[in-house]
Amino acid sequence: MSFRPEHELHRRRFSRNVGLGLTLVAFVALVFALTVVKVTRGDPMQAFDHVARPELETAKQKEAGQ
């Protein structure tokens, strides 16, 4: 039983798939690195959740000179 020779189209498709795979891996690594840097910086990550936070109010009062 012999295998058919590989068609040129399959070689081109394989090289494109490898390129796309490497690009995807690079993107995932970039997002992971940015996430790690943001988390390890230690900045408080606060979102707008419609709740009054006293620590933000005191910061605004200090900026206003009160």
PDBQT receptor file of N, H, CA, C and O in Angstrom, charges set to zero:
ATOM      1  N   MET A   1       0.845  -1.160   0.000  1.00  0.00    +0.000 N 
ATOM      2  CA  MET A   1       0.000   0.000   0.000  1.00  0.00    +0.000 C 
ATOM      3  C   MET A   1       0.900   1.236   0.000  1.00  0.00    +0.000 C 
ATOM      4  O   MET A   1       1.726   1.406   0.897  1.00  0.00    +0.000 OA
ATOM      5  N   SER A   2       0.745   2.065  -0.969  1.00  0.00    +0.000 N 
ATOM      6  H   SER A   2       0.075   1.926  -1.698  1.00  0.00    +0.000 HD
ATOM      7  CA  SER A   2       1.552   3.274  -1.045  1.00  0.00    +0.000 C 
ATOM      8  C   SER A   2       0.674   4.494  -0.781  1.00  0.00    +0.000 C 
ATOM      9  O   SER A   2      -0.519   4.509  -1.084  1.00  0.00    +0.000 OA
ATOM     10  N   PHE A   3       1.291   5.487  -0.222  1.00  0.00    +0.000 N 
ATOM     11  H   PHE A   3       2.260   5.475   0.024  1.00  0.00    +0.000 HD
ATOM     12  CA  PHE A   3       0.582   6.734   0.050  1.00  0.00    +0.000 C 
ATOM     13  C   PHE A   3       0.688   7.637  -1.174  1.00  0.00    +0.000 C 
ATOM     14  O   PHE A   3       1.671   7.618  -1.915  1.00  0.00    +0.000 OA
ATOM     15  N   ARG A   4      -0.345   8.410  -1.349  1.00  0.00    +0.000 N 
ATOM     16  H   ARG A   4      -1.143   8.426  -0.748  1.00  0.00    +0.000 HD
ATOM     17  CA  ARG A   4      -0.310   9.365  -2.467  1.00  0.00    +0.000 C 
ATOM     18  C   ARG A   4       0.667  10.489  -2.118  1.00  0.00    +0.000 C 
ATOM     19  O   ARG A   4       0.809  10.846  -0.949  1.00  0.00    +0.000 OA
ATOM     20  N   PRO A   5       1.330  11.040  -3.115  1.00  0.00    +0.000 N 
ATOM     21  CA  PRO A   5       2.235  12.156  -2.824  1.00  0.00    +0.000 C 
ATOM     22  C   PRO A   5       1.432  13.364  -2.312  1.00  0.00    +0.000 C 
ATOM     23  O   PRO A   5       0.296  13.598  -2.725  1.00  0.00    +0.000 OA
ATOM     24  N   GLU A   6       2.050  14.111  -1.413  1.00  0.00    +0.000 N 
ATOM     25  H   GLU A   6       2.973  13.922  -1.077  1.00  0.00    +0.000 HD
ATOM     26  CA  GLU A   6       1.379  15.276  -0.820  1.00  0.00    +0.000 C 
ATOM     27  C   GLU A   6       1.237  16.371  -1.875  1.00  0.00    +0.000 C 
ATOM     28  O   GLU A   6       2.178  16.679  -2.607  1.00  0.00    +0.000 OA
ATOM     29  N   HIS A   7       0.077  16.930  -1.930  1.00  0.00    +0.000 N 
ATOM     30  H   HIS A   7      -0.686  16.679  -1.336  1.00  0.00    +0.000 HD
ATOM     31  CA  HIS A   7      -0.186  17.985  -2.908  1.00  0.00    +0.000 C 
ATOM     32  C   HIS A   7       0.420  19.303  -2.424  1.00  0.00    +0.000 C 
ATOM     33  O   HIS A   7       0.567  19.525  -1.222  1.00  0.00    +0.000 OA
ATOM     34  N   GLU A   8       0.763  20.162  -3.363  1.00  0.00    +0.000 N 
ATOM     35  H   GLU A   8       0.643  19.982  -4.339  1.00  0.00    +0.000 HD
ATOM     36  CA  GLU A   8       1.387  21.450  -3.037  1.00  0.00    +0.000 C 
ATOM     37  C   GLU A   8       0.448  22.342  -2.218  1.00  0.00    +0.000 C 
ATOM     38  O   GLU A   8       0.900  23.137  -1.394  1.00  0.00    +0.000 OA
ATOM     39  N   LEU A   9      -0.845  22.204  -2.449  1.00  0.00    +0.000 N 
ATOM     40  H   LEU A   9      -1.212  21.558  -3.118  1.00  0.00    +0.000 HD
ATOM     41  CA  LEU A   9      -1.836  22.978  -1.702  1.00  0.00    +0.000 C 
ATOM     42  C   LEU A   9      -1.778  22.653  -0.209  1.00  0.00    +0.000 C 
ATOM     43  O   LEU A   9      -1.923  23.546   0.627  1.00  0.00    +0.000 OA
ATOM     44  N   HIS A  10      -1.567  21.391   0.125  1.00  0.00    +0.000 N 
ATOM     45  H   HIS A  10      -1.448  20.666  -0.554  1.00  0.00    +0.000 HD
ATOM     46  CA  HIS A  10      -1.500  20.996   1.531  1.00  0.00    +0.000 C 
ATOM     47  C   HIS A  10      -0.260  21.567   2.212  1.00  0.00    +0.000 C 
ATOM     48  O   HIS A  10      -0.312  21.936   3.386  1.00  0.00    +0.000 OA
ATOM     49  N   ARG A  11       0.829  21.641   1.501  1.00  0.00    +0.000 N 
ATOM     50  H   ARG A  11       0.871  21.342   0.548  1.00  0.00    +0.000 HD
ATOM     51  CA  ARG A  11       2.046  22.240   2.082  1.00  0.00    +0.000 C 
ATOM     52  C   ARG A  11       1.835  23.722   2.371  1.00  0.00    +0.000 C 
ATOM     53  O   ARG A  11       2.229  24.219   3.426  1.00  0.00    +0.000 OA
ATOM     54  N   ARG A  12       1.210  24.426   1.427  1.00  0.00    +0.000 N 
ATOM     55  H   ARG A  12       0.889  24.022   0.570  1.00  0.00    +0.000 HD
ATOM     56  CA  ARG A  12       0.949  25.860   1.651  1.00  0.00    +0.000 C 
ATOM     57  C   ARG A  12      -0.037  26.055   2.809  1.00  0.00    +0.000 C 
ATOM     58  O   ARG A  12       0.146  26.941   3.644  1.00  0.00    +0.000 OA
ATOM     59  N   ARG A  13      -1.060  25.240   2.850  1.00  0.00    +0.000 N 
ATOM     60  H   ARG A  13      -1.209  24.520   2.171  1.00  0.00    +0.000 HD
ATOM     61  CA  ARG A  13      -2.051  25.351   3.920  1.00  0.00    +0.000 C 
ATOM     62  C   ARG A  13      -1.411  25.062   5.274  1.00  0.00    +0.000 C 
ATOM     63  O   ARG A  13      -1.709  25.737   6.259  1.00  0.00    +0.000 OA
ATOM     64  N   PHE A  14      -0.537  24.065   5.325  1.00  0.00    +0.000 N 
ATOM     65  H   PHE A  14      -0.295  23.517   4.524  1.00  0.00    +0.000 HD
ATOM     66  CA  PHE A  14       0.140  23.736   6.575  1.00  0.00    +0.000 C 
ATOM     67  C   PHE A  14       1.014  24.901   7.036  1.00  0.00    +0.000 C 
ATOM     68  O   PHE A  14       1.040  25.214   8.226  1.00  0.00    +0.000 OA
ATOM     69  N   SER A  15       1.720  25.538   6.127  1.00  0.00    +0.000 N 
ATOM     70  H   SER A  15       1.699  25.284   5.160  1.00  0.00    +0.000 HD
ATOM     71  CA  SER A  15       2.575  26.658   6.534  1.00  0.00    +0.000 C 
ATOM     72  C   SER A  15       1.737  27.833   7.017  1.00  0.00    +0.000 C 
ATOM     73  O   SER A  15       2.132  28.529   7.953  1.00  0.00    +0.000 OA
ATOM     74  N   ARG A  16       0.590  28.063   6.395  1.00  0.00    +0.000 N 
ATOM     75  H   ARG A  16       0.270  27.498   5.634  1.00  0.00    +0.000 HD
ATOM     76  CA  ARG A  16      -0.302  29.123   6.880  1.00  0.00    +0.000 C 
ATOM     77  C   ARG A  16      -0.854  28.790   8.266  1.00  0.00    +0.000 C 
ATOM     78  O   ARG A  16      -0.955  29.660   9.130  1.00  0.00    +0.000 OA
ATOM     79  N   ASN A  17      -1.206  27.532   8.463  1.00  0.00    +0.000 N 
ATOM     80  H   ASN A  17      -1.124  26.825   7.761  1.00  0.00    +0.000 HD
ATOM     81  CA  ASN A  17      -1.730  27.126   9.766  1.00  0.00    +0.000 C 
ATOM     82  C   ASN A  17      -0.670  27.271  10.856  1.00  0.00    +0.000 C 
ATOM     83  O   ASN A  17      -0.983  27.681  11.973  1.00  0.00    +0.000 OA
ATOM     84  N   VAL A  18       0.558  26.942  10.543  1.00  0.00    +0.000 N 
ATOM     85  H   VAL A  18       0.812  26.609   9.635  1.00  0.00    +0.000 HD
ATOM     86  CA  VAL A  18       1.639  27.107  11.523  1.00  0.00    +0.000 C 
ATOM     87  C   VAL A  18       1.833  28.586  11.829  1.00  0.00    +0.000 C 
ATOM     88  O   VAL A  18       2.000  28.958  12.991  1.00  0.00    +0.000 OA
ATOM     89  N   GLY A  19       1.813  29.427  10.811  1.00  0.00    +0.000 N 
ATOM     90  H   GLY A  19       1.678  29.124   9.868  1.00  0.00    +0.000 HD
ATOM     91  CA  GLY A  19       1.956  30.873  11.023  1.00  0.00    +0.000 C 
ATOM     92  C   GLY A  19       0.827  31.440  11.863  1.00  0.00    +0.000 C 
ATOM     93  O   GLY A  19       1.058  32.241  12.769  1.00  0.00    +0.000 OA
ATOM     94  N   LEU A  20      -0.392  31.023  11.562  1.00  0.00    +0.000 N 
ATOM     95  H   LEU A  20      -0.580  30.372  10.826  1.00  0.00    +0.000 HD
ATOM     96  CA  LEU A  20      -1.541  31.496  12.332  1.00  0.00    +0.000 C 
ATOM     97  C   LEU A  20      -1.482  30.981  13.767  1.00  0.00    +0.000 C 
ATOM     98  O   LEU A  20      -1.831  31.705  14.700  1.00  0.00    +0.000 OA
ATOM     99  N   GLY A  21      -1.047  29.745  13.948  1.00  0.00    +0.000 N 
ATOM    100  H   GLY A  21      -0.765  29.157  13.190  1.00  0.00    +0.000 HD
ATOM    101  CA  GLY A  21      -0.911  29.191  15.291  1.00  0.00    +0.000 C 
ATOM    102  C   GLY A  21       0.123  29.938  16.112  1.00  0.00    +0.000 C 
ATOM    103  O   GLY A  21      -0.100  30.224  17.288  1.00  0.00    +0.000 OA
ATOM    104  N   LEU A  22       1.260  30.258  15.491  1.00  0.00    +0.000 N 
ATOM    105  H   LEU A  22       1.441  30.026  14.536  1.00  0.00    +0.000 HD
ATOM    106  CA  LEU A  22       2.291  31.024  16.207  1.00  0.00    +0.000 C 
ATOM    107  C   LEU A  22       1.808  32.428  16.553  1.00  0.00    +0.000 C 
ATOM    108  O   LEU A  22       2.122  32.951  17.622  1.00  0.00    +0.000 OA
ATOM    109  N   THR A  23       1.047  33.036  15.650  1.00  0.00    +0.000 N 
ATOM    110  H   THR A  23       0.792  32.612  14.782  1.00  0.00    +0.000 HD
ATOM    111  CA  THR A  23       0.485  34.364  15.925  1.00  0.00    +0.000 C 
ATOM    112  C   THR A  23      -0.496  34.296  17.089  1.00  0.00    +0.000 C 
ATOM    113  O   THR A  23      -0.501  35.176  17.951  1.00  0.00    +0.000 OA
ATOM    114  N   LEU A  24      -1.315  33.269  17.116  1.00  0.00    +0.000 N 
ATOM    115  H   LEU A  24      -1.311  32.554  16.416  1.00  0.00    +0.000 HD
ATOM    116  CA  LEU A  24      -2.272  33.107  18.209  1.00  0.00    +0.000 C 
ATOM    117  C   LEU A  24      -1.564  32.872  19.540  1.00  0.00    +0.000 C 
ATOM    118  O   LEU A  24      -1.967  33.428  20.561  1.00  0.00    +0.000 OA
ATOM    119  N   VAL A  25      -0.528  32.064  19.539  1.00  0.00    +0.000 N 
ATOM    120  H   VAL A  25      -0.200  31.612  18.709  1.00  0.00    +0.000 HD
ATOM    121  CA  VAL A  25       0.246  31.816  20.760  1.00  0.00    +0.000 C 
ATOM    122  C   VAL A  25       0.902  33.111  21.239  1.00  0.00    +0.000 C 
ATOM    123  O   VAL A  25       0.932  33.380  22.440  1.00  0.00    +0.000 OA
ATOM    124  N   ALA A  26       1.431  33.918  20.305  1.00  0.00    +0.000 N 
ATOM    125  H   ALA A  26       1.407  33.699  19.330  1.00  0.00    +0.000 HD
ATOM    126  CA  ALA A  26       2.050  35.187  20.683  1.00  0.00    +0.000 C 
ATOM    127  C   ALA A  26       1.015  36.142  21.285  1.00  0.00    +0.000 C 
ATOM    128  O   ALA A  26       1.313  36.843  22.252  1.00  0.00    +0.000 OA
ATOM    129  N   PHE A  27      -0.185  36.174  20.729  1.00  0.00    +0.000 N 
ATOM    130  H   PHE A  27      -0.427  35.604  19.944  1.00  0.00    +0.000 HD
ATOM    131  CA  PHE A  27      -1.237  37.045  21.258  1.00  0.00    +0.000 C 
ATOM    132  C   PHE A  27      -1.643  36.613  22.664  1.00  0.00    +0.000 C 
ATOM    133  O   PHE A  27      -1.795  37.450  23.553  1.00  0.00    +0.000 OA
ATOM    134  N   VAL A  28      -1.818  35.313  22.865  1.00  0.00    +0.000 N 
ATOM    135  H   VAL A  28      -1.694  34.633  22.142  1.00  0.00    +0.000 HD
ATOM    136  CA  VAL A  28      -2.182  34.800  24.188  1.00  0.00    +0.000 C 
ATOM    137  C   VAL A  28      -1.082  35.113  25.199  1.00  0.00    +0.000 C 
ATOM    138  O   VAL A  28      -1.374  35.489  26.334  1.00  0.00    +0.000 OA
ATOM    139  N   ALA A  29       0.182  34.962  24.797  1.00  0.00    +0.000 N 
ATOM    140  H   ALA A  29       0.419  34.657  23.875  1.00  0.00    +0.000 HD
ATOM    141  CA  ALA A  29       1.297  35.278  25.695  1.00  0.00    +0.000 C 
ATOM    142  C   ALA A  29       1.311  36.764  26.047  1.00  0.00    +0.000 C 
ATOM    143  O   ALA A  29       1.590  37.126  27.190  1.00  0.00    +0.000 OA
ATOM    144  N   LEU A  30       1.012  37.623  25.078  1.00  0.00    +0.000 N 
ATOM    145  H   LEU A  30       0.785  37.328  24.150  1.00  0.00    +0.000 HD
ATOM    146  CA  LEU A  30       0.974  39.065  25.330  1.00  0.00    +0.000 C 
ATOM    147  C   LEU A  30      -0.137  39.420  26.315  1.00  0.00    +0.000 C 
ATOM    148  O   LEU A  30       0.088  40.193  27.246  1.00  0.00    +0.000 OA
ATOM    149  N   VAL A  31      -1.322  38.869  26.122  1.00  0.00    +0.000 N 
ATOM    150  H   VAL A  31      -1.506  38.242  25.365  1.00  0.00    +0.000 HD
ATOM    151  CA  VAL A  31      -2.442  39.144  27.030  1.00  0.00    +0.000 C 
ATOM    152  C   VAL A  31      -2.124  38.618  28.432  1.00  0.00    +0.000 C 
ATOM    153  O   VAL A  31      -2.420  39.285  29.423  1.00  0.00    +0.000 OA
ATOM    154  N   PHE A  32      -1.527  37.433  28.519  1.00  0.00    +0.000 N 
ATOM    155  H   PHE A  32      -1.287  36.891  27.714  1.00  0.00    +0.000 HD
ATOM    156  CA  PHE A  32      -1.165  36.873  29.812  1.00  0.00    +0.000 C 
ATOM    157  C   PHE A  32      -0.129  37.746  30.512  1.00  0.00    +0.000 C 
ATOM    158  O   PHE A  32      -0.240  38.003  31.710  1.00  0.00    +0.000 OA
ATOM    159  N   ALA A  33       0.881  38.204  29.765  1.00  0.00    +0.000 N 
ATOM    160  H   ALA A  33       0.971  37.995  28.791  1.00  0.00    +0.000 HD
ATOM    161  CA  ALA A  33       1.923  39.048  30.361  1.00  0.00    +0.000 C 
ATOM    162  C   ALA A  33       1.338  40.370  30.856  1.00  0.00    +0.000 C 
ATOM    163  O   ALA A  33       1.685  40.829  31.944  1.00  0.00    +0.000 OA
ATOM    164  N   LEU A  34       0.461  40.978  30.075  1.00  0.00    +0.000 N 
ATOM    165  H   LEU A  34       0.179  40.605  29.191  1.00  0.00    +0.000 HD
ATOM    166  CA  LEU A  34      -0.167  42.231  30.515  1.00  0.00    +0.000 C 
ATOM    167  C   LEU A  34      -1.022  42.014  31.753  1.00  0.00    +0.000 C 
ATOM    168  O   LEU A  34      -1.053  42.868  32.639  1.00  0.00    +0.000 OA
ATOM    169  N   THR A  35      -1.711  40.892  31.826  1.00  0.00    +0.000 N 
ATOM    170  H   THR A  35      -1.686  40.198  31.106  1.00  0.00    +0.000 HD
ATOM    171  CA  THR A  35      -2.523  40.577  32.999  1.00  0.00    +0.000 C 
ATOM    172  C   THR A  35      -1.646  40.394  34.231  1.00  0.00    +0.000 C 
ATOM    173  O   THR A  35      -1.961  40.914  35.301  1.00  0.00    +0.000 OA
ATOM    174  N   VAL A  36      -0.561  39.669  34.086  1.00  0.00    +0.000 N 
ATOM    175  H   VAL A  36      -0.305  39.247  33.216  1.00  0.00    +0.000 HD
ATOM    176  CA  VAL A  36       0.345  39.444  35.220  1.00  0.00    +0.000 C 
ATOM    177  C   VAL A  36       0.931  40.760  35.703  1.00  0.00    +0.000 C 
ATOM    178  O   VAL A  36       1.017  40.988  36.910  1.00  0.00    +0.000 OA
ATOM    179  N   VAL A  37       1.332  41.623  34.797  1.00  0.00    +0.000 N 
ATOM    180  H   VAL A  37       1.262  41.439  33.816  1.00  0.00    +0.000 HD
ATOM    181  CA  VAL A  37       1.904  42.916  35.187  1.00  0.00    +0.000 C 
ATOM    182  C   VAL A  37       0.867  43.757  35.907  1.00  0.00    +0.000 C 
ATOM    183  O   VAL A  37       1.175  44.380  36.923  1.00  0.00    +0.000 OA
ATOM    184  N   LYS A  38      -0.360  43.786  35.397  1.00  0.00    +0.000 N 
ATOM    185  H   LYS A  38      -0.610  43.280  34.571  1.00  0.00    +0.000 HD
ATOM    186  CA  LYS A  38      -1.400  44.601  36.037  1.00  0.00    +0.000 C 
ATOM    187  C   LYS A  38      -1.738  44.076  37.425  1.00  0.00    +0.000 C 
ATOM    188  O   LYS A  38      -1.950  44.867  38.344  1.00  0.00    +0.000 OA
ATOM    189  N   VAL A  39      -1.791  42.777  37.592  1.00  0.00    +0.000 N 
ATOM    190  H   VAL A  39      -1.619  42.134  36.845  1.00  0.00    +0.000 HD
ATOM    191  CA  VAL A  39      -2.140  42.206  38.895  1.00  0.00    +0.000 C 
ATOM    192  C   VAL A  39      -1.000  42.390  39.892  1.00  0.00    +0.000 C 
ATOM    193  O   VAL A  39      -1.259  42.688  41.059  1.00  0.00    +0.000 OA
ATOM    194  N   THR A  40       0.241  42.224  39.473  1.00  0.00    +0.000 N 
ATOM    195  H   THR A  40       0.450  41.982  38.525  1.00  0.00    +0.000 HD
ATOM    196  CA  THR A  40       1.360  42.301  40.403  1.00  0.00    +0.000 C 
ATOM    197  C   THR A  40       1.774  43.732  40.731  1.00  0.00    +0.000 C 
ATOM    198  O   THR A  40       2.552  43.945  41.661  1.00  0.00    +0.000 OA
ATOM    199  N   ARG A  41       1.269  44.723  39.983  1.00  0.00    +0.000 N 
ATOM    200  H   ARG A  41       0.637  44.550  39.228  1.00  0.00    +0.000 HD
ATOM    201  CA  ARG A  41       1.598  46.115  40.322  1.00  0.00    +0.000 C 
ATOM    202  C   ARG A  41       1.010  46.524  41.652  1.00  0.00    +0.000 C 
ATOM    203  O   ARG A  41       1.555  47.405  42.318  1.00  0.00    +0.000 OA
ATOM    204  N   GLY A  42      -0.074  45.916  42.054  1.00  0.00    +0.000 N 
ATOM    205  H   GLY A  42      -0.517  45.201  41.514  1.00  0.00    +0.000 HD
ATOM    206  CA  GLY A  42      -0.656  46.196  43.358  1.00  0.00    +0.000 C 
ATOM    207  C   GLY A  42      -1.618  47.356  43.374  1.00  0.00    +0.000 C 
ATOM    208  O   GLY A  42      -2.094  47.729  44.446  1.00  0.00    +0.000 OA
ATOM    209  N   ASP A  43      -1.926  47.943  42.236  1.00  0.00    +0.000 N 
ATOM    210  H   ASP A  43      -1.539  47.639  41.366  1.00  0.00    +0.000 HD
ATOM    211  CA  ASP A  43      -2.903  49.023  42.204  1.00  0.00    +0.000 C 
ATOM    212  C   ASP A  43      -4.278  48.457  42.514  1.00  0.00    +0.000 C 
ATOM    213  O   ASP A  43      -4.631  47.370  42.058  1.00  0.00    +0.000 OA
ATOM    214  N   PRO A  44      -5.050  49.202  43.290  1.00  0.00    +0.000 N 
ATOM    215  CA  PRO A  44      -6.408  48.714  43.526  1.00  0.00    +0.000 C 
ATOM    216  C   PRO A  44      -7.218  48.827  42.240  1.00  0.00    +0.000 C 
ATOM    217  O   PRO A  44      -7.288  49.889  41.620  1.00  0.00    +0.000 OA
ATOM    218  N   MET A  45      -7.812  47.739  41.863  1.00  0.00    +0.000 N 
ATOM    219  H   MET A  45      -7.755  46.876  42.366  1.00  0.00    +0.000 HD
ATOM    220  CA  MET A  45      -8.623  47.736  40.651  1.00  0.00    +0.000 C 
ATOM    221  C   MET A  45     -10.071  47.883  41.063  1.00  0.00    +0.000 C 
ATOM    222  O   MET A  45     -10.682  46.929  41.545  1.00  0.00    +0.000 OA
ATOM    223  N   GLN A  46     -10.624  49.073  40.878  1.00  0.00    +0.000 N 
ATOM    224  H   GLN A  46     -10.127  49.847  40.487  1.00  0.00    +0.000 HD
ATOM    225  CA  GLN A  46     -11.999  49.328  41.271  1.00  0.00    +0.000 C 
ATOM    226  C   GLN A  46     -12.797  49.673  40.027  1.00  0.00    +0.000 C 
ATOM    227  O   GLN A  46     -12.375  50.472  39.191  1.00  0.00    +0.000 OA
ATOM    228  N   ALA A  47     -13.930  49.065  39.931  1.00  0.00    +0.000 N 
ATOM    229  H   ALA A  47     -14.273  48.417  40.611  1.00  0.00    +0.000 HD
ATOM    230  CA  ALA A  47     -14.799  49.314  38.795  1.00  0.00    +0.000 C 
ATOM    231  C   ALA A  47     -15.960  50.204  39.232  1.00  0.00    +0.000 C 
ATOM    232  O   ALA A  47     -16.229  50.357  40.423  1.00  0.00    +0.000 OA
ATOM    233  N   PHE A  48     -16.620  50.769  38.277  1.00  0.00    +0.000 N 
ATOM    234  H   PHE A  48     -16.401  50.645  37.309  1.00  0.00    +0.000 HD
ATOM    235  CA  PHE A  48     -17.791  51.593  38.553  1.00  0.00    +0.000 C 
ATOM    236  C   PHE A  48     -18.954  50.667  38.834  1.00  0.00    +0.000 C 
ATOM    237  O   PHE A  48     -19.486  50.039  37.919  1.00  0.00    +0.000 OA
ATOM    238  N   ASP A  49     -19.358  50.575  40.105  1.00  0.00    +0.000 N 
ATOM    239  H   ASP A  49     -18.925  51.086  40.848  1.00  0.00    +0.000 HD
ATOM    240  CA  ASP A  49     -20.412  49.641  40.476  1.00  0.00    +0.000 C 
ATOM    241  C   ASP A  49     -21.607  50.334  41.143  1.00  0.00    +0.000 C 
ATOM    242  O   ASP A  49     -22.389  49.678  41.830  1.00  0.00    +0.000 OA
ATOM    243  N   HIS A  50     -21.755  51.638  40.950  1.00  0.00    +0.000 N 
ATOM    244  H   HIS A  50     -21.119  52.170  40.391  1.00  0.00    +0.000 HD
ATOM    245  CA  HIS A  50     -22.890  52.403  41.452  1.00  0.00    +0.000 C 
ATOM    246  C   HIS A  50     -22.992  52.382  42.974  1.00  0.00    +0.000 C 
ATOM    247  O   HIS A  50     -24.093  52.459  43.519  1.00  0.00    +0.000 OA
ATOM    248  N   VAL A  51     -21.867  52.279  43.658  1.00  0.00    +0.000 N 
ATOM    249  H   VAL A  51     -20.973  52.216  43.215  1.00  0.00    +0.000 HD
ATOM    250  CA  VAL A  51     -21.845  52.286  45.106  1.00  0.00    +0.000 C 
ATOM    251  C   VAL A  51     -20.899  53.392  45.558  1.00  0.00    +0.000 C 
ATOM    252  O   VAL A  51     -19.791  53.526  45.038  1.00  0.00    +0.000 OA
ATOM    253  N   ALA A  52     -21.351  54.188  46.540  1.00  0.00    +0.000 N 
ATOM    254  H   ALA A  52     -22.251  54.079  46.963  1.00  0.00    +0.000 HD
ATOM    255  CA  ALA A  52     -20.504  55.247  47.062  1.00  0.00    +0.000 C 
ATOM    256  C   ALA A  52     -19.372  54.628  47.873  1.00  0.00    +0.000 C 
ATOM    257  O   ALA A  52     -19.604  53.804  48.757  1.00  0.00    +0.000 OA
ATOM    258  N   ARG A  53     -18.132  55.040  47.557  1.00  0.00    +0.000 N 
ATOM    259  H   ARG A  53     -17.944  55.709  46.838  1.00  0.00    +0.000 HD
ATOM    260  CA  ARG A  53     -16.972  54.518  48.283  1.00  0.00    +0.000 C 
ATOM    261  C   ARG A  53     -16.333  55.676  49.038  1.00  0.00    +0.000 C 
ATOM    262  O   ARG A  53     -15.926  56.663  48.426  1.00  0.00    +0.000 OA
ATOM    263  N   PRO A  54     -16.241  55.568  50.343  1.00  0.00    +0.000 N 
ATOM    264  CA  PRO A  54     -15.706  56.671  51.145  1.00  0.00    +0.000 C 
ATOM    265  C   PRO A  54     -14.259  57.005  50.791  1.00  0.00    +0.000 C 
ATOM    266  O   PRO A  54     -13.874  58.173  50.859  1.00  0.00    +0.000 OA
ATOM    267  N   GLU A  55     -13.458  56.034  50.422  1.00  0.00    +0.000 N 
ATOM    268  H   GLU A  55     -13.770  55.085  50.367  1.00  0.00    +0.000 HD
ATOM    269  CA  GLU A  55     -12.055  56.329  50.111  1.00  0.00    +0.000 C 
ATOM    270  C   GLU A  55     -11.922  57.230  48.892  1.00  0.00    +0.000 C 
ATOM    271  O   GLU A  55     -10.959  57.990  48.784  1.00  0.00    +0.000 OA
ATOM    272  N   LEU A  56     -12.882  57.151  47.973  1.00  0.00    +0.000 N 
ATOM    273  H   LEU A  56     -13.663  56.533  48.061  1.00  0.00    +0.000 HD
ATOM    274  CA  LEU A  56     -12.843  58.046  46.829  1.00  0.00    +0.000 C 
ATOM    275  C   LEU A  56     -13.347  59.434  47.207  1.00  0.00    +0.000 C 
ATOM    276  O   LEU A  56     -12.857  60.430  46.676  1.00  0.00    +0.000 OA
ATOM    277  N   GLU A  57     -14.292  59.514  48.093  1.00  0.00    +0.000 N 
ATOM    278  H   GLU A  57     -14.690  58.705  48.525  1.00  0.00    +0.000 HD
ATOM    279  CA  GLU A  57     -14.822  60.805  48.529  1.00  0.00    +0.000 C 
ATOM    280  C   GLU A  57     -13.751  61.588  49.284  1.00  0.00    +0.000 C 
ATOM    281  O   GLU A  57     -13.631  62.797  49.087  1.00  0.00    +0.000 OA
ATOM    282  N   THR A  58     -12.980  60.940  50.130  1.00  0.00    +0.000 N 
ATOM    283  H   THR A  58     -13.078  59.958  50.290  1.00  0.00    +0.000 HD
ATOM    284  CA  THR A  58     -11.944  61.668  50.853  1.00  0.00    +0.000 C 
ATOM    285  C   THR A  58     -10.841  62.144  49.906  1.00  0.00    +0.000 C 
ATOM    286  O   THR A  58     -10.239  63.193  50.137  1.00  0.00    +0.000 OA
ATOM    287  N   ALA A  59     -10.580  61.402  48.873  1.00  0.00    +0.000 N 
ATOM    288  H   ALA A  59     -11.068  60.550  48.686  1.00  0.00    +0.000 HD
ATOM    289  CA  ALA A  59      -9.583  61.828  47.896  1.00  0.00    +0.000 C 
ATOM    290  C   ALA A  59     -10.063  63.066  47.160  1.00  0.00    +0.000 C 
ATOM    291  O   ALA A  59      -9.276  63.973  46.889  1.00  0.00    +0.000 OA
ATOM    292  N   LYS A  60     -11.351  63.109  46.835  1.00  0.00    +0.000 N 
ATOM    293  H   LYS A  60     -11.989  62.372  47.056  1.00  0.00    +0.000 HD
ATOM    294  CA  LYS A  60     -11.903  64.294  46.145  1.00  0.00    +0.000 C 
ATOM    295  C   LYS A  60     -11.873  65.509  47.067  1.00  0.00    +0.000 C 
ATOM    296  O   LYS A  60     -11.603  66.622  46.614  1.00  0.00    +0.000 OA
ATOM    297  N   GLN A  61     -12.146  65.307  48.349  1.00  0.00    +0.000 N 
ATOM    298  H   GLN A  61     -12.365  64.403  48.716  1.00  0.00    +0.000 HD
ATOM    299  CA  GLN A  61     -12.135  66.424  49.303  1.00  0.00    +0.000 C 
ATOM    300  C   GLN A  61     -10.698  66.955  49.487  1.00  0.00    +0.000 C 
ATOM    301  O   GLN A  61     -10.503  68.163  49.626  1.00  0.00    +0.000 OA
ATOM    302  N   LYS A  62      -9.717  66.082  49.488  1.00  0.00    +0.000 N 
ATOM    303  H   LYS A  62      -9.875  65.101  49.374  1.00  0.00    +0.000 HD
ATOM    304  CA  LYS A  62      -8.332  66.522  49.619  1.00  0.00    +0.000 C 
ATOM    305  C   LYS A  62      -7.908  67.327  48.407  1.00  0.00    +0.000 C 
ATOM    306  O   LYS A  62      -7.179  68.310  48.539  1.00  0.00    +0.000 OA
ATOM    307  N   GLU A  63      -8.366  66.916  47.203  1.00  0.00    +0.000 N 
ATOM    308  H   GLU A  63      -8.959  66.117  47.096  1.00  0.00    +0.000 HD
ATOM    309  CA  GLU A  63      -8.017  67.640  45.994  1.00  0.00    +0.000 C 
ATOM    310  C   GLU A  63      -8.667  69.013  45.978  1.00  0.00    +0.000 C 
ATOM    311  O   GLU A  63      -8.096  69.966  45.449  1.00  0.00    +0.000 OA
ATOM    312  N   ALA A  64      -9.865  69.119  46.558  1.00  0.00    +0.000 N 
ATOM    313  H   ALA A  64     -10.329  68.344  46.988  1.00  0.00    +0.000 HD
ATOM    314  CA  ALA A  64     -10.585  70.393  46.565  1.00  0.00    +0.000 C 
ATOM    315  C   ALA A  64     -10.030  71.329  47.640  1.00  0.00    +0.000 C 
ATOM    316  O   ALA A  64     -10.392  72.506  47.665  1.00  0.00    +0.000 OA
ATOM    317  N   GLY A  65      -9.171  70.845  48.517  1.00  0.00    +0.000 N 
ATOM    318  H   GLY A  65      -8.877  69.889  48.497  1.00  0.00    +0.000 HD
ATOM    319  CA  GLY A  65      -8.563  71.696  49.544  1.00  0.00    +0.000 C 
ATOM    320  C   GLY A  65      -9.345  71.737  50.832  1.00  0.00    +0.000 C 
ATOM    321  O   GLY A  65      -9.162  72.664  51.621  1.00  0.00    +0.000 OA
ATOM    322  N   GLN A  66     -10.200  70.781  51.076  1.00  0.00    +0.000 N 
ATOM    323  H   GLN A  66     -10.348  70.028  50.435  1.00  0.00    +0.000 HD
ATOM    324  CA  GLN A  66     -10.990  70.785  52.317  1.00  0.00    +0.000 C 
ATOM    325  C   GLN A  66     -10.329  69.973  53.373  1.00  0.00    +0.000 C 
ATOM    326  O   GLN A  66     -10.848  69.863  54.483  1.00  0.00    +0.000 OA
TER     327      GLN A  66
